[in-house]
Amino acid sequence: MGILQVVGLGLIATFLVLVLKEQKPVFAFLLATFTGIIIFLSLAGKISEVVRVLQSLAERAHVNTLFLETILKIIGIAYIAEFGAQVTRDAGQGSIASKIELAGKILILVMAIPIITIVIESIIQILPS
């Protein structure tokens, strides 16, 4: 799905949500959430292409696959947490959205620990004792 289709779908859904919001707020929320999921799923193919290119570059550069996998997981956590927080905010639950964002940040920190450890160990090895 190209950007024109994404924007078109978004604008149509926004118009319908505004019309439905006064009559059936639950349906308006469901439509907004469903539209977000459709847009996300339509981009899954593009995301897999990016992952394939990054894997190819990592193999050619002889980069440890642990680093690439960890970075991709971190990016995935960030996108999923952001999407969840935005849907929750759309439902009027800002405090829950903040907790989702906090959980995403903590999970990213946990995922980054192996990389941080390797970087610190490398710096310690370089420094004279």
Secondary structure by P-SEA (a helix, b strand, c coil): ccaaaaaaaaaaaaaaaaaaccccaaaaaaaaaaaaaaaaaaaaaaaaaaaaaaaaaaaaacccaaaaaaaaaaaaaaaaaaaaaaaaaaaccaaaaaaaaaaaaaaaaaaaaaaaaaaaaaaaaaccc
